[in-house]
């Protein structure tokens, strides 16, 4: 049944992180006052658009994996235990995404990072985690309801 509240929560979690593919996450200022921007694929010099660090593939992979697992879990509505496991894995990928954003913003430049200004997009994985957790709670409620109905038979 795709018209359950869990589906709404999962779709909200997916929809919230879609802007992460198109915006930057942080502005990084180094010791020489150069400004860099971190996005999903690279770290660029803000003024010259020169790519400084282009190995943020794990960040992109974690985000794509989390979105795909969340989307696939929508169609596992008949196998609720598998759906819960997929959502827990998706939550783990969103936690990894948030951690990688922090690591790349603070430790990836060859120079000393003086200040990091985070964009609003950094908080999107956290909001997505909350929606996915709420979906897990709803799925567990359904599972408990079905078990109680089986006991009554």
Secondary structure, 3 states (H helix, E strand, C coil): CCCCHHHHHHHHHHHHHHHHHCCCCEEEEECCCCEEEECCCCEEECCCCCEEECCCHHHHHHHHHHHHHHHHHHCCCCCHHHHHHHHHHHHHHHHHHHHHHHHHHHHCCCCCEEEEEECHHHHHHHHHHHHHHHHHHHHHHHHHHHHHHHHHC
